[in-house]
């Protein structure tokens, strides 16, 4: 698939099903993670790919965290349906920034100290977008979720992740059961100006 086609094909897909992620597809995702740029080549972005029982465990963590926060009664209904739809997916990608790395660049380059956390967020966004495009290219759907910081401690404990890893987003992915409807666009002239 051409890059422009993948950009157009990438959508937020919520009705996801199980799909086998081949070893080749995992290798492609690993390559993408290595190639995504970062300011000063800081490489502070971290990714955890959860499949099968580990994927289910994440959404169990989200469910129990939400039930504690909002109560069982409020959880039932739309919230429960949404979490169940993510659990029905094939897997989930967890995106992190290694804040120890980001902080080390703040110390090494004090003149840019205020910018490194912002640049780390930029790199995180690029990582998330690159994975989303890769899933579109593989014929899979995905969406971007943010149950952080509610689940952060439980996630780090479950998978033994370093304390300095800041959870940025969760991306459930899988087979597309139902494609989203037509997307509405603002006029291109309001989005981009071409000046000559």
C-alpha positions, 0 to 999 in steps of 0.5 A: 500500500502506498503511504498516502493510501495508508493515511487515508485508510487509517481511521478510529475503528472500535468494532474489532475482532480477533486476528492473528498477528504474524511473526512477520507483522511483529517484525515490521512493528519492531522495525517501525519502532526503531525508525520513528524519529525523536529530537536529538535522537533521544529515543525515549519512546517505549512500546509494549505489544500485548497479545492473547492473555496479556491483552485480556489482562490489560482490559481486566485492569482497566475494568477493575480500575474503572469499577473502583473509580466510578462504581459498578452501577455506573460501569454497567452499560455504555462503559462496560460495552466500550471496554468489552469491545477493546477486550474483543480485539486481537491485541493492544499496544502500550506507548510510553515515554522513558522519562529517565531518558528525557530527563537526561537530555534536559540535564545535558542540554539545559538551553533546551530544557523546557522543550525536551518533554514537549519533543518527547510528546511529539515523538510519542505521537509519531510512534502512535501514528506510525503504528496506526498506519502500519495496522491500516497497511496490514488490513487491521483496525485500531483506535487510540485510548487514554486510560492513563494515569488511572491504570499506570501503577497496575500496568507497571506492576503487572508487566514489571515495567520501570517506574520512569516509564510514563504511559501515554496511550493504549491502542487496541487493534484487530480485525475490522468487524465494522468500518466507520462511516464517512468522515467529515472534512473541513475545507482544505483551504482552512487546514493548509495554506499554500503560499508561493 
